[in-house]
């Protein structure tokens, strides 16, 4: 066989491979999915949030914490200011955010907050806020202690580790321990793009404590949100590109067993868990087409999904809100408290609505 024929066959094989990969990637990002509007009553924007509230979590007393203004080189940014953590009292009819005051030896100018988690110490009732931070594009975890009287975050420590290389979200399980998701295996920008293109299931979950740092679960295409059941016996992980929530049982802190996977039919980001009912609330991206194009005239939409009885044989998956981007762009988190639904986005606004339950 001549050299020309070999080259022709090689190029043909490469073209077939690329074509197959493009088709697969379009399936993974739900490229062709169309969205029907599904609104809730009495929705309005949370005043003061203009550059996203990528993650939101709520204390038992109704005080919500909002992680705002995360910056990423591939995404729009509506503010040059550093990121901030706001609080919002959902029992207050005024629905007014307050910026927390960060105290201690902490670099506020490079603060780039992403996923967050709250932990209340049973011993003394102290509240700790864990924050995934990306200063200069790096990944590290900040631990603060919250002072409610002053609405202040007292900086405690920064955690860095080679296993915490692309941290997306976090769930605290102690005053210095947590589980975290890595949403990519590689740290190089080009290689990060290769991962989804080749469908490499190399994302993982890492357990961290001062004594132990270990990968405890893997095989995710794109591991995003993570949270824990009210009885603290199960972890829930959002595998965004598989359109599933993965349920893991915590046998020991570093030993997890795979229980099941629940289809959600959307690209779900962060997970919030209702303390009383155990329901999962998911902020999701309805399709990846608009996310990739980032066309301001056809922006990414938003979707909120609830999962009831996730540990049963037949979990109930319900879409509670959906929008094509005309109201709210790129939802990443949803959580409810006192009949109100709070929806955050990666880089745009935050919305609060009445729930029809």
For each residue, the residues with C-beta under 8 A, 3 or more apart:
1: 5 6
2: 5 6
3: 6 7
4: 7 8
5: 1 2 8 9
6: 1 2 3 9 10
7: 3 4 10 11
8: 4 5 11 12
9: 5 6 12 13
10: 6 7 13 14
11: 7 8 14 15
12: 8 9 15 16
13: 9 10 16 17
14: 10 11 17 18
15: 11 12 18 19
16: 12 13 19 20
17: 13 14 20 21
18: 14 15 21 22
19: 15 16 22 23
20: 16 17 23 24
21: 17 18 24 25 197 198 199
22: 18 19 25 26
23: 19 20 26 27
24: 20 21 27 28 199
25: 21 22 28 29 31 196 197 199
26: 22 23 29 31 32
27: 23 24 30 31
28: 24 25 196 199 221 241 242 288
29: 25 26 196 241 267 287 288 289 291 292
30: 27 33 243 266 267 286 287 288 289
31: 25 26 27 287 288 289
32: 26 287 289
33: 30 286 287 289
34: 287
35: 286 287 301 303 322 323 324
36: 322
37: 322 323 324
38: 319 320 321 322 323
39: 43 321 323 327
40: 43 320 321 341 353 354 355 356
41: 353 354 356
42: 353 354
43: 39 40 327 351 352 353 354
44: 351 352 353
45: 49 349 350 351 352
46: 49 53 88 95 97 342 349 350 351 352
47: 95 96 97
48: 86 96 97
49: 45 46 52 53 66 68 86 97 344 349 350
50: 78 79 348 349
51: 68 69 77 78 79 81 347 348
52: 49 68 69 70 78 330 332 344 345 346 347 348 349 350
53: 46 49 56 66 67 68 86 333 344 345 350
54: 67 68 70 113 114 115 270 332 333 344 345 346 347
55: 66 67 113 114 115 116 169 270 332 333 344
56: 53 64 65 66 67 116 270 272 333 335 342 344 350
57: 64 65 116 117 118 272 335
58: 62 63 64 65 90 272 335 337 342
59: 62 63 64 65 118 120 127
60: 120 275
61: 91
62: 58 59 89 90 91 337 338
63: 58 59 87 88 89 90 148
64: 56 57 58 59 87 88 89 90 335 337 342
65: 56 57 58 59 85 86 87 116 118 129
66: 49 53 55 56 85 86 87 88 97 344 350
67: 53 54 55 56 70 83 85 113 114 115 116 131
68: 49 51 52 53 54 83 84 85 86 113
69: 51 52 77 79 81 82 83 84 112 113
70: 52 54 67 83 112 113 114 134 346 347
71: 75 77 83 112 134
72: 75 134
73: 137 189
74:
75: 71 72 294 346 347
76: 294 347
77: 51 69 71 80 347
78: 50 51 52 347 348
79: 50 51 69
80: 77
81: 51 69 84
82: 69 108 109 110 111 112
83: 67 68 69 70 71 111 112 113
84: 68 69 81 99 100 111 113
85: 65 66 67 68 99 100 102 113 116 129 131 153
86: 48 49 53 65 66 68 97 98 99 100
87: 63 64 65 66 97 98 100 151
88: 46 63 64 66 95 96 97 98 342
89: 62 63 64 92 96
90: 58 62 63 64 95 337 338 340 342
91: 61 62 338
92: 89 95 96
93:
94:
95: 46 47 88 90 92 352
96: 47 48 88 89 92
97: 46 47 48 49 66 86 87 88
98: 86 87 88 151
99: 84 85 86
100: 84 85 86 87 146 151 152 153
101: 150 151 152 153
102: 85 106 108 111 144 152 153 155
103: 106 152 153 154 155
104: 154 155 156
105: 155
106: 102 103 111 142 155
107: 110 111 135
108: 82 102 111
109: 82
110: 82 107 135 136
111: 82 83 84 102 106 107 108 133 135
112: 69 70 71 82 83 133 134 135
113: 54 55 67 68 69 70 83 84 85 116 131 132 133
114: 54 55 67 70 131 132 133 134 167 168 169
115: 54 55 67 131 132 167 168 169 170 180 181 225 226 270
116: 55 56 57 65 67 85 113 129 130 131 132 170
117: 57 129 130 169 170 171 172 178
118: 57 59 65 127 128 129 130 172
119: 127 128 130 172 173 174 175
120: 59 60 125 126 127 128
121: 124 125 126 127 128 175
122: 125
123: 126
124: 121
125: 120 121 122
126: 120 121 123 145 175
127: 59 118 119 120 121 145 146 148
128: 118 119 120 121 143 144 145 146 156 172 175
129: 65 85 116 117 118 143 144 145 146 153
130: 116 117 118 119 141 142 143 144 170 172 178
131: 67 85 113 114 115 116 141 142 143 144 170
132: 113 114 115 116 139 140 141 167 168 169 170 180
133: 111 112 113 114 139 140 141 142 158
134: 70 71 72 112 114 137 138 139 140
135: 107 110 111 112 138 140
136: 110
137: 73 134
138: 134 135 160
139: 132 133 134 160 164 165 166 167
140: 132 133 134 135 158 159 160 164 167
141: 130 131 132 133 158 159 160 164 167 170 178 180 208
142: 106 130 131 133 155 157 158 159
143: 128 129 130 131 156 157 158 159 175 176
144: 102 128 129 130 131 153 154 155 156
145: 126 127 128 129 153 154 156
146: 100 127 128 129 152 153 154
147: 150 151 152 153 154
148: 63 127 151
149:
150: 101 147
151: 87 98 100 101 147 148
152: 100 101 102 103 146 147
153: 85 100 101 102 103 129 144 145 146 147
154: 103 104 144 145 146 147
155: 102 103 104 105 106 142 144
156: 104 128 143 144 145
157: 142 143 176
158: 133 140 141 142 143
159: 140 141 142 143 164 208
160: 138 139 140 141 164
161: 164 206 208 213
162: 165
163: 182 206 208 213 214 215
164: 139 140 141 159 160 161 167 180 182 206 208 213
165: 139 162 182 187
166: 139 182 183 184 185 186 187 192 203
167: 114 115 132 139 140 141 164 170 180 181 182 183
168: 114 115 132 180 181 182 183 223 224 225
169: 55 114 115 117 132 180 181 224 225 226 270 271
170: 115 116 117 130 131 132 141 167 178 179 180 181 226
171: 117 178 179 180 226 227 228 235
172: 117 118 119 128 130 177 178
173: 119 177 178 179 228 232 253
174: 119 177 178 209
175: 119 121 126 128 143
176: 143 157 209 210
177: 172 173 174 207 208 209 210 253
178: 117 130 141 170 171 172 173 174 207 208
179: 170 171 173 205 206 207 208 216 226 228 235
180: 115 132 141 164 167 168 169 170 171 205 206 208 226
181: 115 167 168 169 170 203 204 205 206 220 223 224 225 226 237
182: 163 164 165 166 167 168 185 203 204 205 206 223
183: 166 167 168 203 222 223 224 240
184: 166 187 192 195 203 222
185: 166 182 195 200 202 203 204
186: 166 191 192 194 195
187: 165 166 184 191 192
188: 191 192
189: 73 192 193
190: 193 194
191: 186 187 188 194 195
192: 166 184 186 187 188 189 195
193: 189 190 196 197
194: 186 190 191 197 198 200
195: 184 185 186 191 192 198 200 202 203 222
196: 25 28 29 193 199 200 221 222 241
197: 21 25 193 194
198: 21 194 195
199: 21 24 25 28 196 221 241
200: 185 194 195 196 221
201: 218 219 220 221
202: 185 195 218 220
203: 166 181 182 183 184 185 195 218 220 221 222 223 239
204: 181 182 185 215 217 218 219 220 223
205: 179 180 181 182 215 216 217 218 220 223 226 235 237 248 256
206: 161 163 164 179 180 181 182 213 214 215 216
207: 177 178 179 212 213 214 216 253 254
208: 141 159 161 163 164 177 178 179 180 212 213
209: 174 176 177 212 213 253
210: 176 177
211:
212: 207 208 209 253 254
213: 161 163 164 206 207 208 209
214: 163 206 207 254
215: 163 204 205 206 218
216: 179 205 206 207 254 255 256
217: 204 205 220 235 237 248 256 258
218: 201 202 203 204 205 215
219: 201 204
220: 181 201 202 203 204 205 217 223 237 239 242 246
221: 28 196 199 200 201 203 239 240 241 242
222: 183 184 195 196 203 239 240 241 242
223: 168 181 182 183 203 204 205 220 226 237 238 239 240
224: 168 169 181 183 237 238 239 240 268 269 270
225: 115 168 169 181 236 237 238 268 269 270 271 282 333
226: 115 169 170 171 179 180 181 205 223 235 236 237 238 271
227: 171 235 236 271 272 273 280
228: 171 173 179 232 234 235 236 273
229: 232 233 234 235 236 273 278 311
230: 273 274 275 276 278
231: 234
232: 173 228 229 250
233: 229 249 250
234: 228 229 231 247 248 249 250 259 311
235: 171 179 205 217 226 227 228 229 247 248 250 256
236: 225 226 227 228 229 245 246 247 248 271 273 280 310
237: 181 205 217 220 223 224 225 226 245 246 248 271
238: 223 224 225 226 244 245 246 268 269 270 271 282
239: 203 220 221 222 223 224 242 243 244 245 246 261
240: 183 221 222 223 224 243 267 268 269 285
241: 28 29 196 199 221 222 267
242: 28 220 221 222 239 261
243: 30 239 240 263 264 265 266 267 268
244: 238 239 261 262 263 264
245: 236 237 238 239 261 262 264 268 271 280 282 307 310
246: 220 236 237 238 239 258 260 261
247: 234 235 236 258 259 260 261 262 310 311
248: 205 217 234 235 236 237 256 257 258 259
249: 233 234 256 257 259
250: 232 233 234 235 253 255 256
251: 255 256 257
252: 255
253: 173 177 207 209 212 250
254: 207 212 214 216
255: 216 250 251 252
256: 205 216 217 235 248 249 250 251
257: 248 249 251
258: 217 246 247 248
259: 234 247 248 249 311
260: 246 247
261: 239 242 244 245 246 247
262: 244 245 247 307 310 315 317
263: 243 244 317
264: 243 244 245 268 282 284 305 307 317
265: 243 317
266: 30 243 282 284 285 286 303 305
267: 29 30 240 241 243 284 285 286 287 288 291
268: 224 225 238 240 243 245 264 271 282 283 284 285 305
269: 224 225 238 240 282 283 284 285 331 332 333 346
270: 54 55 56 115 169 224 225 238 282 283 332 333 334 344
271: 169 225 226 227 236 237 238 245 268 280 281 282
272: 56 57 58 227 280 281 282 333 334 335
273: 227 228 229 230 236 278 279 280 281
274: 230 277 278 279 280 281 336
275: 60 230
276: 230
277: 274 308
278: 229 230 273 274 309 310 311
279: 273 274 306 307 308 310
280: 227 236 245 271 272 273 274 306 307 310
281: 271 272 273 274 304 305 306 334 335 336
282: 225 238 245 264 266 268 269 270 271 272 304 305 306 307 334
283: 268 269 270 302 303 304 331 332 333 334 343 344
284: 264 266 267 268 269 302 303 304 305 331
285: 240 266 267 268 269 288 291 300 301 302 303 330 331 332
286: 30 33 35 266 267 300 301 302 303 322
287: 29 30 31 32 33 34 35 267 290 291 301
288: 28 29 30 31 267 285 291 292
289: 29 30 31 32 33 292 293
290: 287 293 294 295 298 299 300 301 325
291: 29 267 285 287 288 294 300 330
292: 29 288 289
293: 289 290 298
294: 75 76 290 291 299 300
295: 290 298 299
296: 299
297:
298: 290 293 295 325
299: 290 294 295 296 325 329 330
300: 285 286 290 291 294 325 329 330
301: 35 285 286 287 290 322 323 324 325 329 330 331
302: 283 284 285 286 321 322 323 325 327 328 329 330 331 343 345
303: 35 266 283 284 285 286 319 321 322 323 331
304: 281 282 283 284 319 320 321 322 331 334 341 343
305: 264 266 268 281 282 284 317 318 319 320 334
306: 279 280 281 282 317 318 320
307: 245 262 264 279 280 282 310 315 316 317 318
308: 277 279 315 316 318
309: 278 312 314 315 316
310: 236 245 247 262 278 279 280 307 315
311: 229 234 247 259 278 315
312: 309 315
313:
314: 309
315: 262 307 308 309 310 311 312
316: 307 308 309
317: 262 263 264 265 305 306 307
318: 305 306 307 308
319: 38 303 304 305 322
320: 38 40 304 305 306 334 341 355
321: 38 39 40 302 303 304 334 341 343 353
322: 35 36 37 38 286 301 302 303 304 319
323: 35 37 38 39 301 302 303 326 327 328
324: 35 37 301
325: 290 298 299 300 301 302 328 329 330
326: 323
327: 39 43 302 323 351
328: 302 323 325 331 343 345 348 349 351
329: 299 300 301 302 325 345 347 348 349
330: 52 285 291 299 300 301 302 325 345 346 347 348
331: 269 283 284 285 301 302 303 304 328 334 343 344 345
332: 52 54 55 269 270 283 285 344 345 346
333: 53 54 55 56 225 269 270 272 283 343 344
334: 270 272 281 282 283 304 305 320 321 331 341 342 343 344
335: 56 57 58 64 272 281 341 342
336: 274 281 339 340 341 342 355
337: 58 62 64 90 340 342
338: 62 90 91
339: 336 354 355 357
340: 90 336 337 352 353 354 355
341: 40 304 320 321 334 335 336 352 353 354 355
342: 46 56 58 64 88 90 334 335 336 337 350 351 352
343: 283 302 304 321 328 331 333 334 350 351 352 353
344: 49 52 53 54 55 56 66 270 283 331 332 333 334 350
345: 52 53 54 302 328 329 330 331 332 348 349 350
346: 52 54 70 75 269 330 332
347: 51 52 54 70 75 76 77 78 329 330
348: 50 51 52 78 328 329 330 345
349: 45 46 49 50 52 328 329 345
350: 45 46 49 52 53 56 66 342 343 344 345
351: 43 44 45 46 327 328 342 343
352: 43 44 45 46 95 340 341 342 343
353: 40 41 42 43 44 321 340 341 343
354: 40 41 42 43 339 340 341
355: 40 320 336 339 340 341
356: 40 41
357: 339
